[in-house]
Amino acid sequence: MLTGTALLCALAVAPATTFAAMSRERADAVTSALNRGQADETLQLLDVALKEDPNDAQALNLQCRVFYAEERWDDAIAACSRAVQIDGKNSSYHMWLGRAYGGKAQHVALITAYKLAKLIRVEFEAAANLDPKNGEALSDLGEFYAEAPGLVGGGSDKAEAVAKQLDGFAPVRAFELRAQIAEGNKDYVTAEKLLRAKISASHSSAQSWMDLGSFYLRRELWDDMLGSVETGAGADHDHGPPLADGAATLVKARREPKLAIAWMRAYLASDALSEEAPAFAVHARLGTLLNQQGDPNGAQKEFAAARALAKDYAGLQAAERAAQLRTEGKRAEGALGR
């Protein structure tokens, strides 16, 4: 349902409530492991917390976020649902449950996706109502309204109303949402203007340039796309998630593979690893690209690095299968050539 661009994940643990039993020390350790992309370690820490208190809503929400990153949609929904059942007044918990439903909706049949869309809307609306200043939740709700058909509660008018809410405290998010609305209405000139206004409002942030690059990717404006992501890379002095995002754009565009490889490696070597761009997912993407570039040994090293962090990552299984099929195809071509 939601794209990687729209999904600007929270880096901090949700504020402690009377329902959260984890100590500050344990919560910090879990968040640190999560941001480093150490999914297996994070789940182990959370298992300990949940054995001590099965009703620890904070631990359940964090468990959901790990499952979400691993694309284990049913597990994510189960954990987030439990967190919401325990602490139904936490805006962030509802937001993450909506995101989990959204992740699953992208991988099921259309009729099932429509059913899930109603659940997504309910959770995002709950998150926005519980905390009208939760910019992430409002952005998710606005994107849902902008993309979903009226049959399941979507609509440009509803999305614009959310943008007006964001105007008051998160103007960068408001520009982004209005750009999504314009693009959905095929008003590409306005969408581009709004994305450039977002760049100005964000003081030329790296992520804003990457988002403009993603827009040009969808429009197949290759030179503009490359110029935008290169500018974003130059602005990302920490080599953080925007750099990984720019590499993903190049991969989707099938342009500048060497540059994409360099950016992914720079991100993975940085001190700016984040939940926004899970390290295991970047390792798997890098492995896929290396295999496509004729470096199967390098690819296997990246797949192994991903597995060491998140052995159950669904995306890794798909990447390894694709690499195996490509290798077998090359062998078959070679045999025919002889």
C-alpha positions as CSV (number, residue, x, y, z in Angstrom):
1,M,0.0,0.0,0.0
2,L,2.5,2.5,1.1
3,T,5.8,3.2,-0.7
4,G,9.2,3.2,0.8
5,T,9.3,7.0,0.1
6,A,6.2,7.7,2.1
7,L,7.1,5.4,4.9
8,L,9.4,7.8,7.1
9,C,9.9,5.5,10.0
10,A,10.3,6.7,13.6
11,L,13.8,6.4,14.9
12,A,13.0,6.8,18.6
13,V,11.1,4.4,20.8
14,A,7.5,5.4,21.4
15,P,7.2,7.4,24.6
16,A,6.9,5.2,27.7
17,T,3.3,4.8,29.0
18,T,1.8,3.0,32.0
19,F,1.5,0.0,29.8
20,A,5.3,-0.2,28.9
21,A,7.3,-2.3,31.2
22,M,10.7,-2.2,29.6
23,S,13.5,-0.3,31.4
24,R,15.1,2.6,29.7
25,E,18.3,0.7,29.4
26,R,16.6,-2.3,27.7
27,A,14.6,0.0,25.4
28,D,17.8,1.8,24.4
29,A,19.5,-1.5,23.6
30,V,16.6,-2.7,21.5
31,T,16.4,0.6,19.6
32,S,20.2,0.6,19.0
33,A,20.0,-3.0,17.6
34,L,17.0,-2.1,15.5
35,N,18.7,0.9,13.9
36,R,21.8,-1.2,13.2
37,G,19.7,-3.7,11.3
38,Q,20.3,-6.5,13.7
39,A,16.9,-8.0,13.5
40,D,17.7,-11.3,15.1
41,E,19.4,-9.7,18.0
42,T,16.5,-7.2,18.4
43,L,14.0,-10.0,18.5
44,Q,16.0,-12.0,21.1
45,L,16.1,-8.9,23.4
46,L,12.3,-8.5,22.9
47,D,11.6,-12.1,23.6
48,V,13.3,-11.7,27.0
49,A,11.2,-8.7,27.7
50,L,7.9,-10.4,26.6
51,K,8.7,-13.5,28.7
52,E,8.9,-11.2,31.7
53,D,5.8,-9.3,30.8
54,P,3.6,-10.6,27.9
55,N,1.6,-7.4,28.1
56,D,4.5,-5.1,27.5
57,A,2.9,-2.9,24.7
58,Q,6.1,-1.1,23.9
59,A,8.0,-4.4,23.4
60,L,5.2,-5.7,21.2
61,N,5.2,-2.6,19.1
62,L,9.0,-2.8,18.6
63,Q,8.6,-6.5,17.7
64,C,6.0,-5.5,15.1
65,R,8.5,-3.0,13.6
66,V,11.2,-5.7,13.3
67,F,8.7,-8.0,11.6
68,Y,7.6,-5.2,9.3
69,A,11.2,-4.5,8.2
70,E,11.6,-8.3,7.5
71,E,8.4,-8.2,5.4
72,R,6.8,-10.8,7.7
73,W,3.4,-9.2,7.4
74,D,1.2,-11.6,9.4
75,D,3.7,-11.6,12.3
76,A,3.8,-7.8,12.2
77,I,0.0,-7.5,12.3
78,A,-0.2,-10.0,15.2
79,A,2.3,-8.1,17.3
80,C,1.0,-4.6,16.5
81,S,-2.6,-5.7,17.1
82,R,-1.7,-7.0,20.5
83,A,0.1,-3.7,21.3
84,V,-3.0,-1.8,20.3
85,Q,-5.3,-4.1,22.3
86,I,-3.2,-3.4,25.4
87,D,-2.7,0.4,24.9
88,G,-5.3,1.6,22.5
89,K,-4.6,5.3,23.2
90,N,-1.1,5.3,21.8
91,S,-1.1,7.0,18.4
92,S,2.2,5.4,17.3
93,Y,0.9,1.9,17.9
94,H,-2.1,2.5,15.7
95,M,0.1,4.0,13.0
96,W,2.4,0.9,12.9
97,L,-0.6,-1.5,12.8
98,G,-1.9,0.5,9.8
99,R,1.6,0.2,8.2
100,A,1.6,-3.5,8.8
101,Y,-1.8,-3.9,7.1
102,G,-0.4,-1.8,4.3
103,G,2.6,-4.0,3.8
104,K,0.4,-7.1,3.5
105,A,-2.0,-5.3,1.2
106,Q,0.8,-5.0,-1.4
107,H,1.3,-8.7,-1.5
108,V,-2.2,-10.2,-1.7
109,A,-5.0,-10.5,-4.2
110,L,-7.0,-7.4,-5.1
111,I,-10.1,-8.4,-3.2
112,T,-8.1,-9.0,-0.1
113,A,-6.3,-5.8,-0.5
114,Y,-9.6,-3.9,-0.6
115,K,-10.6,-5.5,2.7
116,L,-7.2,-4.6,4.2
117,A,-7.6,-1.0,3.0
118,K,-10.5,-0.4,5.3
119,L,-8.4,-1.6,8.2
120,I,-5.5,0.6,7.2
121,R,-7.8,3.6,7.1
122,V,-9.3,2.8,10.5
123,E,-5.8,2.6,12.1
124,F,-4.4,5.7,10.5
125,E,-7.4,7.7,11.4
126,A,-7.2,6.5,15.0
127,A,-3.5,7.4,15.1
128,A,-4.2,10.9,13.7
129,N,-7.2,11.5,16.1
130,L,-5.2,10.4,19.1
131,D,-2.4,12.7,18.4
132,P,-3.1,15.5,15.9
133,K,0.6,16.5,16.0
134,N,1.9,13.1,15.0
135,G,3.3,14.2,11.7
136,E,4.2,10.6,10.6
137,A,0.7,9.4,11.3
138,L,-0.9,12.3,9.5
139,S,1.4,11.8,6.5
140,D,0.5,8.2,6.3
141,L,-3.2,9.0,6.5
142,G,-2.9,11.7,3.9
143,E,-1.1,9.3,1.5
144,F,-3.8,6.7,2.1
145,Y,-6.5,9.3,1.2
146,A,-4.5,10.4,-1.9
147,E,-4.0,6.9,-3.2
148,A,-7.0,4.9,-2.2
149,P,-10.3,4.9,-4.2
150,G,-13.4,6.4,-2.7
151,L,-14.9,2.9,-2.2
152,V,-12.5,2.3,0.7
153,G,-12.6,5.9,2.0
154,G,-10.0,7.6,-0.1
155,G,-10.3,11.0,-1.8
156,S,-8.2,14.0,-2.8
157,D,-10.4,16.3,-0.7
158,K,-9.7,14.3,2.4
159,A,-6.0,14.3,1.6
160,E,-6.0,18.1,1.2
161,A,-7.7,18.5,4.6
162,V,-4.8,16.5,6.2
163,A,-2.3,18.7,4.3
164,K,-3.9,21.8,5.9
165,Q,-3.4,20.2,9.3
166,L,0.3,19.6,8.5
167,D,0.7,23.2,7.4
168,G,0.6,24.4,11.0
169,F,3.5,22.3,12.3
170,A,5.1,20.2,9.5
171,P,5.2,22.3,6.3
172,V,7.7,20.0,4.7
173,R,5.3,17.1,5.1
174,A,2.5,19.3,3.8
175,F,4.4,20.0,0.6
176,E,5.1,16.3,0.1
177,L,1.5,15.3,0.6
178,R,0.2,18.0,-1.8
179,A,2.8,16.8,-4.4
180,Q,1.3,13.2,-4.0
181,I,-2.2,14.6,-4.5
182,A,-1.1,16.5,-7.7
183,E,0.7,13.5,-9.1
184,G,-2.3,11.3,-8.4
185,N,-4.4,13.8,-10.4
186,K,-1.8,13.6,-13.2
187,D,-0.9,17.3,-12.6
188,Y,2.8,16.6,-13.0
189,V,3.9,20.3,-13.3
190,T,2.3,21.1,-10.0
191,A,3.7,18.0,-8.4
192,E,7.2,19.0,-9.4
193,K,6.8,22.5,-8.2
194,L,5.6,21.3,-4.8
195,L,8.5,18.9,-4.5
196,R,10.9,21.7,-5.2
197,A,9.1,23.8,-2.6
198,K,9.6,20.9,-0.2
199,I,13.3,21.1,-0.9
200,S,13.4,24.8,-0.1
201,A,11.3,24.3,3.1
202,S,13.6,21.5,4.2
203,H,16.7,23.7,3.6
204,S,17.8,21.4,0.7
205,S,17.7,18.2,2.8
206,A,19.2,15.1,1.2
207,Q,15.9,13.2,1.5
208,S,13.9,15.9,-0.2
209,W,16.3,15.7,-3.2
210,M,15.9,11.9,-3.2
211,D,12.2,12.2,-3.2
212,L,12.4,14.5,-6.2
213,G,14.6,11.9,-7.9
214,S,11.9,9.3,-7.2
215,F,9.3,11.5,-8.9
216,Y,11.5,11.8,-12.0
217,L,12.0,8.1,-12.0
218,R,8.2,7.6,-12.2
219,R,8.1,10.1,-15.0
220,E,11.1,8.4,-16.7
221,L,13.0,11.7,-16.9
222,W,16.4,10.0,-16.5
223,D,18.7,13.0,-16.6
224,D,16.6,14.9,-14.1
225,M,16.4,11.9,-11.9
226,L,20.2,11.4,-11.9
227,G,20.9,15.0,-11.2
228,S,18.5,15.0,-8.3
229,V,19.8,11.9,-6.6
230,E,23.4,13.1,-7.1
231,T,22.6,16.4,-5.5
232,G,20.9,14.5,-2.6
233,A,24.0,12.3,-2.2
234,G,26.1,15.4,-2.0
235,A,23.9,16.8,0.8
236,D,24.0,13.6,2.8
237,H,27.2,14.2,4.7
238,D,26.5,11.4,7.1
239,H,25.9,8.8,4.4
240,G,22.6,7.9,6.0
241,P,19.3,6.5,4.8
242,P,18.9,9.1,2.0
243,L,22.0,7.6,0.3
244,A,20.5,4.1,0.5
245,D,17.2,5.6,-0.9
246,G,19.1,7.2,-3.8
247,A,20.8,3.9,-4.6
248,A,17.4,2.2,-4.6
249,T,16.2,4.7,-7.1
250,L,19.2,4.1,-9.4
251,V,18.5,0.3,-9.1
252,K,14.9,0.7,-10.1
253,A,15.9,2.9,-13.0
254,R,18.6,0.5,-14.1
255,R,21.0,3.4,-14.3
256,E,24.5,3.9,-13.0
257,P,24.9,0.5,-11.2
258,K,28.5,1.3,-10.1
259,L,27.3,4.5,-8.4
260,A,24.5,2.6,-6.7
261,I,26.9,0.0,-5.5
262,A,29.2,2.7,-4.1
263,W,26.4,4.4,-2.3
264,M,25.1,1.2,-0.7
265,R,28.6,0.4,0.5
266,A,29.1,3.9,1.9
267,Y,25.8,3.6,3.8
268,L,26.6,0.2,5.2
269,A,30.0,1.4,6.3
270,S,28.6,4.6,8.0
271,D,27.7,5.4,11.6
272,A,24.2,6.5,10.3
273,L,22.5,3.1,10.0
274,S,18.8,3.4,10.6
275,E,15.5,1.6,10.9
276,E,14.5,3.7,7.9
277,A,16.9,1.7,5.7
278,P,17.5,-1.7,7.3
279,A,21.1,-2.8,6.8
280,F,20.0,-6.4,6.0
281,A,17.7,-5.1,3.2
282,V,20.5,-3.0,1.8
283,H,22.9,-6.0,1.9
284,A,20.4,-8.1,0.0
285,R,19.8,-5.3,-2.6
286,L,23.5,-4.9,-3.0
287,G,23.9,-8.6,-3.5
288,T,21.3,-8.6,-6.2
289,L,23.0,-5.8,-8.0
290,L,26.4,-7.4,-7.8
291,N,25.1,-10.6,-9.2
292,Q,23.5,-8.7,-12.1
293,Q,26.9,-7.1,-12.7
294,G,28.6,-10.4,-13.0
295,D,30.0,-10.7,-9.5
296,P,28.4,-13.8,-8.0
297,N,31.0,-14.2,-5.3
298,G,30.5,-10.6,-4.1
299,A,26.7,-11.2,-4.2
300,Q,27.0,-14.3,-2.0
301,K,29.0,-12.3,0.6
302,E,26.3,-9.7,0.7
303,F,23.5,-12.3,1.0
304,A,25.5,-13.9,3.9
305,A,25.8,-10.5,5.6
306,A,22.0,-10.0,5.3
307,R,21.4,-13.5,6.7
308,A,23.7,-12.9,9.6
309,L,21.5,-9.9,10.6
310,A,18.1,-11.2,9.7
311,K,17.9,-14.9,8.9
312,D,14.1,-14.8,8.3
313,Y,14.1,-11.7,6.0
314,A,11.6,-12.5,3.3
315,G,13.3,-10.2,0.8
316,L,16.5,-12.2,1.1
317,Q,14.9,-15.4,0.1
318,A,13.5,-13.8,-3.0
319,A,16.9,-12.2,-3.8
320,E,18.8,-15.4,-3.5
321,R,16.3,-17.3,-5.7
322,A,16.6,-14.7,-8.4
323,A,20.4,-14.8,-8.2
324,Q,20.3,-18.6,-8.5
325,L,18.0,-18.5,-11.5
326,R,20.3,-15.9,-13.2
327,T,23.4,-18.1,-12.5
328,E,21.6,-21.2,-13.9
329,G,20.5,-19.2,-16.9
330,K,24.1,-18.1,-17.6
331,R,25.3,-21.6,-17.3
332,A,22.7,-22.8,-19.8
333,E,23.6,-20.1,-22.2
334,G,27.2,-21.1,-21.9
335,A,26.4,-24.8,-22.6
336,L,24.4,-23.9,-25.6
337,G,27.2,-21.7,-26.9
338,R,29.7,-24.6,-26.7
